[in-house]
């Protein structure tokens, strides 16, 4: 009998280590404002709960900088422990603003900036010793309020498309959730984008000028084989509250065929010029696959070829230029400097004009005028200028060998070509000549060189 009584007393004593048997007892007081320790948002923290004194509860203090919400969850190491989490606001007294059930996450929304407490606890009468892992996550109402440099496409940072490499970070709860990167492709080509999120919950989207964004795989990256020129963006962002980390982006670019969309992009496909004069206008643009435009002049006799070149758009700062080539194998050619250049043609045959945009980003509309003056010509002075329509009277006619329909060139007193023309009527010592241009910009001291047939 005595042995049974002793065992019963021992069992009660052992059980007393894990439970409160006094039905009239109350839990020891715990002051959140005095007993709480500073917590770290979005990081796991350890604490130990037990049946000793007021250790059935532990509190953590948090400061939130802007409007948002708090969520907290606790995971006990001992699965038998009934651990719950509550959230208190400073000055709210003993009543929590959000109270969770054991084993459940708790969340408090629409919070204003200030001090908040998170309490993790067990029922006082059933408390058992256990280590608890607590995580409190802050979700700001505006996750990009603190991000100024690159939170939109308009404020995006530049990323070089060829061998570009950057490293940066995003942090949802620090209100730096998103960063945009701008990739400007000046020409068509293949683009490869590599994205490394270092295992974090960070994503990246590739955004074309038109169409839906495309995810960039952190392992495989993104490979676009045939992108047109334009402005592209990479959006890097932390997926949810509490997500943060460093990331890196790397790019490589291979320019495509810069002649893809130009039918006259080589001497073999050059556009023919009509002589003795011709006027051409077109555009060159590396980004549109139209880097070069070739023209061919087939000259059957010796003479002078005057080339006038003018950039129409953009009017300033354009790098496009025109080059005179003596033949198809004249790779470099001679640049047409100034507004015009006159070349002596000593050997009849084909000569070329190459208009080009030098590199990525260069483009422009232009006009080319060519006037050919054969060495064998009949010269006459302009003695009268009639307008509406423009007609010139020239001091050379049938007696000098002029024939109706002959091609001619209007030149300055110094012999510089101004315009092409054609003989309209022939008289014994005079001719009526019609200029190629209807603007009739002919000086009284001008001359006309008429092709001798």
C-alpha positions in Angstrom: 0.0 0.0 0.0 2.8 2.4 0.9 4.6 1.6 -2.3 1.6 2.3 -4.4 1.1 5.6 -2.7 4.7 6.7 -3.2 4.5 5.9 -7.0 1.3 7.9 -7.3 3.0 10.9 -5.6 6.0 10.6 -7.9 3.8 10.5 -11.0 2.0 13.6 -9.9 5.3 15.3 -9.2 6.7 14.4 -12.7 3.5 15.5 -14.4 3.8 18.8 -12.5 6.8 19.6 -14.6 4.6 20.0 -17.7 1.3 21.3 -16.5 -0.4 23.6 -14.0 -2.6 21.7 -11.6 -3.9 24.6 -9.5 -7.2 25.4 -11.1 -7.3 28.7 -9.3 -3.8 29.8 -10.5 -3.3 32.6 -13.1 -0.5 33.0 -15.6 2.4 35.1 -14.6 2.3 38.6 -16.0 4.3 39.4 -19.2 4.8 43.0 -20.3 5.3 43.2 -24.1 6.6 46.8 -23.9 9.2 45.9 -21.2 10.0 42.3 -21.9 10.1 42.3 -25.8 13.4 42.2 -27.6 14.0 43.9 -30.9 13.0 41.8 -33.8 14.3 41.6 -37.4 11.7 41.7 -40.1 11.7 39.0 -42.8 14.3 36.9 -41.0 13.9 33.8 -39.0 14.4 34.2 -35.2 14.7 31.6 -32.5 13.2 31.8 -29.0 12.5 29.2 -26.3 9.2 28.8 -24.5 8.8 26.8 -21.3 6.6 26.2 -18.2 9.0 28.3 -16.1 7.6 31.6 -14.7 6.5 33.8 -17.6 8.5 32.0 -20.3 5.4 30.6 -21.8 5.4 33.8 -23.9 8.1 35.7 -25.8 7.7 39.1 -27.5 9.5 40.9 -30.3 9.3 44.6 -31.2 9.2 45.8 -34.8 9.2 49.2 -36.5 7.5 49.5 -39.9 8.4 52.6 -41.9 5.3 52.9 -44.1 1.7 51.8 -44.4 1.3 48.0 -45.0 0.7 44.7 -43.3 2.4 42.3 -40.9 2.2 38.5 -41.0 3.8 36.2 -38.5 4.2 32.4 -38.2 5.8 30.2 -35.6 7.2 26.7 -35.9 8.0 24.8 -32.7 10.7 22.2 -32.7 8.6 20.0 -30.3 5.5 19.0 -32.4 3.5 18.5 -29.2 3.7 22.2 -28.3 0.6 24.3 -29.0 2.1 27.6 -30.2 0.1 30.6 -31.4 1.1 34.0 -32.5 -0.5 37.4 -31.9 0.2 40.9 -33.2 -0.2 44.0 -30.9 0.0 47.7 -31.7 1.9 50.1 -29.4 -0.7 51.6 -27.1 -3.3 48.9 -27.8 -3.1 47.4 -24.3 -3.6 43.7 -23.7 -5.9 43.2 -26.7 -4.1 42.0 -29.9 -5.0 43.6 -33.2 -4.7 40.1 -34.8 -4.8 36.8 -33.0 -3.9 33.5 -34.5 -4.9 29.9 -33.8 -2.2 27.4 -32.7 -0.2 26.3 -35.7 -1.7 29.0 -37.9 -0.2 32.2 -39.5 -1.6 35.5 -38.3 -1.9 38.7 -40.3 -2.6 42.3 -39.5 -3.5 44.6 -42.5 -3.9 48.3 -43.1 -1.3 49.2 -40.6 0.2 52.7 -40.3 3.9 53.4 -39.7 4.9 52.8 -36.1 5.8 50.2 -33.5 4.2 46.8 -33.3 4.8 43.7 -31.2 4.5 40.1 -32.1 4.0 37.6 -29.2 4.6 33.9 -29.6 3.1 31.8 -26.7 1.8 28.6 -25.4 -1.2 28.1 -23.1 0.2 28.7 -19.7 -1.3 25.6 -18.0 -0.1 23.3 -20.8 3.3 24.9 -21.6 6.2 22.6 -22.4 9.7 23.5 -23.1 10.4 23.9 -26.8 12.5 26.0 -29.2 10.4 28.1 -31.6 11.3 29.5 -35.0 9.4 32.8 -35.6 9.3 34.7 -38.9 7.6 38.1 -39.2 7.1 39.5 -42.7 6.4 43.1 -43.5 4.5 43.8 -46.7 4.5 47.5 -47.6 1.4 49.0 -49.3 3.7 50.5 -52.0 6.6 48.0 -52.5 8.5 50.5 -54.7 8.1 53.7 -52.7 11.8 53.8 -51.9 13.0 53.0 -55.4 13.7 56.0 -57.5 16.4 55.0 -60.1 14.7 52.3 -62.0 11.2 51.5 -60.8 9.6 52.2 -64.2 10.5 51.9 -67.9 10.8 55.7 -68.0 13.5 55.6 -65.3 15.2 52.4 -66.4 19.0 52.0 -66.3 20.9 51.3 -69.5 22.3 47.9 -70.1 24.7 47.5 -73.0 23.3 44.8 -75.3 26.8 43.5 -76.2 28.9 42.2 -73.3 26.8 44.1 -70.8 27.1 42.9 -67.2 25.6 44.3 -64.0 25.0 43.3 -60.5 22.3 44.8 -58.3 19.7 43.9 -55.6 15.9 44.1 -55.0 14.1 44.0 -51.7 10.3 43.9 -51.5 9.9 44.8 -47.9 12.5 47.6 -48.1 10.2 49.1 -50.8 12.7 48.4 -53.6 10.9 45.6 -55.2 11.5 46.4 -58.9 14.2 47.6 -61.2 14.0 48.0 -65.0 16.9 47.8 -67.4 16.9 49.3 -70.9 18.5 47.4 -73.8 18.7 49.6 -76.9 19.2 47.5 -80.1 20.5 49.8 -82.9 20.3 47.0 -85.4 18.6 43.7 -86.0 20.4 40.7 -84.5 20.5 37.9 -81.9 20.4 38.8 -78.2 21.2 36.5 -75.3 20.3 37.5 -71.7 21.6 35.6 -68.7 20.0 36.0 -65.3 21.3 34.8 -62.0 19.1 35.2 -58.9 21.5 33.3 -56.7 18.7 31.0 -55.6 16.5 33.8 -54.3 12.8 34.3 -55.0 13.6 36.9 -57.6 12.2 36.9 -61.2 13.2 38.7 -64.4 10.9 39.4 -67.4 12.1 40.3 -70.9 9.8 43.0 -72.3 9.7 43.7 -76.1 8.4 46.9 -77.7 5.3 45.1 -78.6 3.8 41.8 -77.3 3.7 40.1 -73.9 6.7 39.9 -71.5 8.7 36.6 -71.4 10.2 35.0 -68.3 14.0 34.7 -68.2 15.0 31.3 -66.9 17.7 31.7 -64.1 19.4 28.6 -65.4 19.0 28.6 -69.2 18.7 32.4 -69.7 16.9 33.9 -72.8 18.1 33.5 -76.4 16.3 35.6 -79.1 17.7 34.7 -82.5 16.2 37.4 -84.7 15.2 40.6 -82.9 14.4 43.8 -84.9 16.1 47.0 -83.7 14.2 48.8 -80.9 14.0 49.5 -77.2 13.8 46.4 -75.0 13.6 46.1 -71.2 14.4 43.6 -68.5 12.2 43.9 -65.4 13.8 42.3 -62.3 11.6 42.0 -59.2 11.2 40.3 -55.8 8.2 38.1 -56.0 6.5 38.7 -52.7 6.9 40.3 -49.3 10.1 39.2 -47.5 11.8 38.3 -50.8 15.1 40.1 -51.3 18.6 39.4 -52.7 21.3 40.2 -55.1 21.1 39.3 -58.8 23.2 39.7 -62.0 22.4 40.2 -65.7 24.7 39.6 -68.6 24.1 40.2 -72.3 25.7 39.3 -75.6 24.5 40.6 -79.1 25.3 39.5 -82.6 24.4 41.9 -85.3 22.3 40.4 -88.2 22.5 41.1 -91.9 22.7 44.8 -92.3 21.7 44.5 -96.0 18.7 42.3 -95.4 16.1 44.9 -96.5 18.0 46.8 -99.2 17.9 45.5 -102.8 20.8 47.8 -103.9 23.2 46.9 -101.1 26.1 45.8 -103.3 27.8 46.9 -106.5 26.4 43.8 -108.2 22.8 45.0 -107.4 23.5 48.7 -107.8 20.7 51.0 -109.0 21.3 52.4 -112.5 21.7 56.2 -113.0 20.3 57.8 -116.1 22.8 60.1 -117.8 23.6 62.8 -118.5 21.8 63.7 -115.3 19.7 62.0 -112.6 18.3 62.7 -109.2 17.8 60.1 -106.6 16.6 60.1 -103.0 16.3 57.2 -100.5 17.4 56.4 -97.0 20.0 54.2 -95.2 19.4 52.8 -91.8 21.5 50.1 -90.1 18.7 49.3 -87.7 16.4 48.5 -90.7 18.9 46.3 -92.6 19.6 49.0 -95.1 23.1 50.0 -94.3 24.3 50.6 -97.9 22.7 51.9 -101.2 24.8 51.6 -104.4 24.3 53.5 -107.7 26.0 52.7 -111.0 26.8 55.1 -113.8 27.7 53.6 -117.2 29.9 56.1 -119.0 30.6 55.6 -122.7 33.0 58.5 -123.2 35.4 60.6 -121.3 34.2 63.6 -119.4 33.4 65.0 -115.9 30.9 63.5 -113.4 29.6 66.0 -110.8 28.1 64.4 -107.7 25.9 66.4 -105.3 25.0 64.8 -102.0 22.6 66.3 -99.3 21.3 64.8 -96.1 17.6 65.5 -95.8 16.8 64.0 -92.4 18.1 64.3 -89.7 19.5 67.6 -90.7 22.3 67.8 -88.1 24.7 65.4 -86.7 24.1 62.6 -89.2 27.1 60.4 -90.0 25.8 59.0 -93.3 27.9 59.8 -96.3 28.4 59.2 -100.0 31.6 57.8 -101.7 32.7 57.8 -105.3 34.1 54.4 -106.5 36.1 54.0 -109.7 34.9 50.5 -110.0 33.1 47.6 -108.2 36.4 46.6 -106.5 37.2 50.1 -105.2 36.3 49.1 -101.6 37.1 52.4 -99.9 36.2 55.0 -102.6 36.5 58.7 -102.2 34.2 60.6 -99.9 32.0 63.3 -101.4 33.0 66.2 -99.2 31.1 69.4 -99.0 27.9 69.7 -101.1 29.4 68.3 -104.3 32.5 66.9 -106.1 33.5 66.7 -109.7 35.5 63.7 -110.9 37.4 63.4 -114.2 36.4 60.3 -116.1 39.5 59.3 -118.1 38.4 55.8 -118.9 34.9 55.0 -120.1 33.1 52.2 -118.1 31.1 51.7 -114.9 31.6 53.9 -111.9 29.7 53.7 -108.6 28.4 55.8 -105.8 28.0 54.2 -102.4 25.8 55.8 -99.7 26.2 54.3 -96.3 25.3 54.5 -92.6 28.6 53.7 -90.9 27.4 51.8 -87.8 24.7 50.9 -85.4 22.4 53.9 -84.6 23.2 55.7 -87.9 20.5 56.5 -90.3 19.2 59.2 -92.6 17.3 60.3 -95.7 19.3 61.8 -98.5 19.3 63.1 -102.1 22.0 62.4 -104.8 22.2 64.4 -108.0 24.6 63.4 -110.8 25.5 65.4 -113.9 27.8 64.1 -116.7 29.7 66.5 -119.0 31.4 64.8 -121.9 34.7 66.2 -123.0 33.5 66.5 -126.6 30.9 69.3 -126.5 29.7 72.5 -128.1 29.8 75.5 -125.8 27.4 78.4 -126.0 26.6 81.4 -123.8 23.1 81.8 -122.2 21.8 85.0 -123.9 18.3 84.9 -122.7 16.3 83.3 -119.8 12.6 82.8 -120.2 10.4 81.6 -117.3 7.0 79.9 -117.1 8.1 77.6 -118.5 11.9 77.9 -118.1 13.7 78.0 -121.4 17.2 79.2 -122.3 18.4 80.8 -125.5 22.0 79.7 -126.2 24.5 81.3 -128.7 25.1 78.1 -130.6 23.0 76.5 -133.3 23.0 74.4 -136.5 26.0 76.2 -137.9 28.0 75.1 -134.9 26.8 71.5 -135.1 24.0 71.6 -132.6 21.1 69.1 -133.2 17.6 69.0 -131.7 17.3 66.5 -128.8 20.9 66.6 -127.9 21.8 66.3 -124.2 23.5 69.3 -122.6 24.7 70.7 -119.3 24.2 74.1 -117.8 27.4 75.3 -116.2 28.7 78.3 -114.4 31.1 80.7 -116.0 33.9 78.6 -114.4 32.5 75.4 -115.9 31.0 74.0 -112.8 27.9 71.9 -113.6 24.6 73.3 -112.3 21.9 71.4 -114.1 21.2 69.1 -117.0 19.3 70.2 -120.1 18.1 69.1 -123.5 18.1 71.0 -126.8 14.5 71.8 -127.8 14.8 73.9 -131.0 17.7 74.6 -133.3 18.3 77.8 -135.4 21.3 78.7 -137.5 23.3 80.4 -134.7 20.9 79.9 -131.7 19.3 77.1 -129.8 16.4 76.9 -127.4 17.4 74.7 -124.4 15.1 73.3 -121.7 16.8 72.8 -118.3 16.1 69.7 -116.3 15.0 71.6 -113.3 11.8 73.7 -113.5 13.1 76.2 -110.9 15.1 78.0 -113.5 17.9 79.0 -111.3 20.3 80.1 -114.1 22.6 83.0 -113.9 22.9 85.4 -116.9 26.6 84.6 -117.3 26.0 80.9 -117.4 27.0 78.6 -120.3 25.6 75.5 -121.9 27.7 72.6 -123.0 25.9 70.7 -125.7 26.9 67.1 -126.5 28.5 66.8 -130.0 26.8 64.0 -131.9 
